[in-house]
Amino acid sequence: MEAKMTNVKIFDTTLRDGEQSPGVSLNAKEKVTIARQLEKLGVDIIEAGFAVSSPGDFDAVKAIAESVENVTVASLARAVEKDIFQAAEALRNAKHPRIHVFLATSPVHMQHKLKKTPQEVLAASVKAVEYAKQFTDDIEFSAEDAFRSEMPFLKEVVEAVIDAGATTVNLPDTVGYATPWEYGEFIREIKEGVPNIDKALISVHCHNDLGMAVANSLAAVMNGAQQVEVTVNGIGERAGNAALEELVMALYTRRAFLQKDTNIVKSEIARTSRLISKLTGMALQTNKAVVGKNAFLHESGIHQDGVLKERSTYEIMNPEMIGINDSNLYLGKHSGRHAFQVHLQGLGYELEGEALDTAFNGFKKLCDQKKEILDEDLIALVDDQMLSDNEVYKFDHIQVFSGTNWNATATVGVIVNNEMKEVAAIAQGPVDACYAAIDQIVGSDFALEDYQISSVTPGQDALADVVVRVNYKGKTFTGRGNSTNTIEASAKAYLNAINKALTMSK
């Protein structure tokens, strides 16, 4: 008799743990955009942030809670009343709120970080869950650094917080220390050794310090875990977290063996991955599993021959399943507004009215700059438009004079409060001159930390994709810009980072 397929809940922490990646700063609008896409992707729970950590985080959690309907929204909180109350306030208007309380249980954390005895940690954990239960029935308790905790004490904490009202118990490998064999056995021991474990879901949260986060998560699922905490593209603290796309496609591709699946809408995976990469400024490695540029490319003659004869010879997944369109149909200067709208719908964008008109005008302008418009061009165009509202400084134009053994001169036009400001500057190179001119317009409080450039599509007329990191008042902000003109893309990226810095520092 065939075994019954069981469902694994996907808890996405891209907006909390993922945003803790060095150099990543998302504003409230970007977070809401991501949350809506995660809802479309089909995740079960969105961890929207750490409400007590800052007014900006509180506002973002609140905005997300009010923007989505069909997904649970969680806010992280330490095991103290102030944190829990702020989380509850931020989640007040959520359709499905969850308070996620955490407290460390390993000897090293209790002794050196918390400076508490095991009994003090146990009492604080129970008290926190009981207090959180006043605000919602959906309470998750995380035993931080659970894998390095002493098993008898961990079992005692898990049993106590479940009795106190926790409906999900998370057992993280916080520092990415486990191997799949150990972690699977660790989860099995909790499942078999805690008397009331049937009253709560077992969740796991694995970090990737040794490159085993997804493998450890799969081992946990095979030994009783019912929820997995992940981030899109595996972003997060240090080496990151278990990657959503890898875990989901592993469960699906090997479902006959694992007998597990998820609620994820797999055709939204590629688009979600691109969105996260764009907004965080964290480029995907070319050979990244599932969503990397080379994931479905074949160079070896033997591989190409096999794939042409039968795709399954070297492909275990269908790229179209995750939203990668093999046909990559072109639009051109003669394409009409309706054809443009329908094509965007195929890429997952529903634009109407003024938003459609703006995108179509941008498309027509791009047609004058490029012979062929690829899907990647359209995605970059629409994503830029969706995230460019309410800019303090809006790029208008640039003119550059540069040559070998000559200093570069850049004249940049920026719209500020509906007024054009134009400044010229001289520097060693064209990008330096461009940024020097922008600094004269916006002030010199911004310091460039990093500059990266890549092409969105192949060819000499490809869109340049520039990612910069800018330091403002001790914090780092990421900006991104696209154009067929590299210097224009550089200017847009710099202004994008400056706008983020000013918006998020208010």
C-alpha positions, 0 to 999 in steps of 0.5 A, a space after each residue: 500500500 502506498 504511503 500517505 503524502 504529508 505536508 510540510 509547513 514553510 516558515 519564511 524568515 527572509 524579512 527577519 533573519 534574511 535582512 540580518 545579512 551584512 549590508 542588507 537594509 530594506 525599507 517598509 515599502 520593499 518589505 511589503 512588496 516582498 511579503 505580498 510576493 511570499 503570499 503569492 508564492 504560498 508560504 505558510 508563515 511570514 516572519 515579518 520582523 523583530 517589532 521591538 528592535 526599532 520603530 522602522 521594524 515595528 512599522 514594517 511588521 504592522 504594514 505587512 500584517 495589514 497587507 496580506 490575508 492568506 498567510 500567518 504573519 509572525 513577529 519575533 520577540 525575546 522572552 520579555 514582556 516589552 518585546 512580546 507586547 510590541 509584537 502583539 501591537 504590531 500584529 494587532 490587525 493581522 488576519 492570522 497573527 503569530 508571536 515567536 518567542 525565543 530564549 537560548 537553552 545551550 550551556 554556552 549561551 546560558 552561561 556567557 550571554 544570558 548569565 542565567 541558570 537553567 532553572 531561571 531559563 525554564 521559568 522565563 520561557 514558561 512565563 513568556 509563553 503564558 504572557 504571549 498567549 494573552 494576545 493570540 493562540 498561535 505561539 511559537 517558542 524557539 530554544 535558541 542553540 537547541 542543537 548544542 543544548 543538553 538533551 534532558 534540559 531541552 526536553 524539560 523546556 519543550 514539555 513546559 512551554 507546550 503546557 504553557 500554551 506553545 503551539 509550535 516548538 522550534 529547535 534550531 541549529 543556530 550556528 550551523 554545527 550539526 550534520 544530517 545524521 546527528 540532527 535527524 536523530 536529535 529531532 527523533 529523540 525530542 519527538 519520542 521523548 517529550 510526553 506532550 509533543 503531540 500538542 505542538 508542531 516541531 519546527 527546525 531552523 538550520 544555518 548553513 555555516 558548514 553548507 548542510 542547512 538544507 540537508 539537516 532540514 530534510 533529515 529533520 523532516 524525515 524524523 518528525 519535523 512538521 515545519 521548516 524555517 527558510 529564506 529565499 536564496 538562503 540569505 541570512 546571518 553569516 553563511 545564511 539559512 536553509 534555502 527555500 527553493 532548494 528545500 521545496 524542490 528537494 521535497 517535490 523532486 524526491 516526493 516518491 521517496 520522502 512522501 512529503 510536499 509543501 503548499 508552495 506555488 512552484 511557478 513563483 519560485 524564480 520570480 521570488 528569487 529575482 525579487 529578493 536578489 534585486 531588493 537586497 543587492 545580493 547577487 546569486 552565484 552562477 551555479 546556485 542550485 535551482 535558481 542560479 543562472 547555470 542551473 538549467 544550462 548544459 555546455 558539455 557536448 555529451 550533456 547537450 546531446 542527452 538533453 536534446 534527445 530526452 531532457 530527463 537524461 540530465 535534468 531532474 527538474 523542469 525549469 518551467 515548473 519554477 517559472 523559468 520560461 524556456 521560450 523567452 519570447 521577444 517583444 519589439 518596438 511594434 508590439 502594442 499595449 495589450 500584447 505588452 500587458 498580456 506578456 507581463 501577465 505571463 511573467 506574473 505582473 498584473 499592471 493596469 491604468 497609470 502603472 501600465 502606461 508608465 511601464 509601456 512608455 518605459 518599454 518603448 524607450 527601451 526598444 529604441 535602445 535595444 534590438 531585442 527585448 528579453 523577459 529579463 529586460 521587462 522584469 528589470 523595467 517593471 521592478 524598477 518602476 514598482 520600487 521608485 515611488 516617493 523618491 527624494 532625489 529622482 534621476 533625470 539625465 547625465 552627460 559624461 566626457 572621458 578618455 584615456 589619460 584624461 580626467 572625466 567630467 560628468 554633468 548630472 541632472 536630478 529632480 528635487 522637490 519638482 525642481 531640476 538641479 544640475 551639477 558638473 564635477 571632475 574626477 579620475 573616472 566617469 563613475 567617480 565624476 558622476 558620484 562627485 556631482 551627485 554628492 554636490 547635490 545631496 551633500 557629502 554624508 554618503 560614503 560608497 563602500 562597494 560597487 558591482 556591475 553585471 549584465 541583465 541579458 547577453 549582447 552589446 546592448 544589454 542592460 547594465 545592472 549596478 549594485 552599490 552599498 553606501 554608508 550613511 551615519 554608520 549604517 549600510 544601504 544597498 541601491 540598484 540601477 538598470 540602464 543600457 548606459 552603464 554610467 546612467 545605471 551607476 547614477 540610478 544605483 547611487 541615488 537609489 541607495 541615498 533615497 533608501 538611507 534618507 527614508 529609513 533614517 527618518 
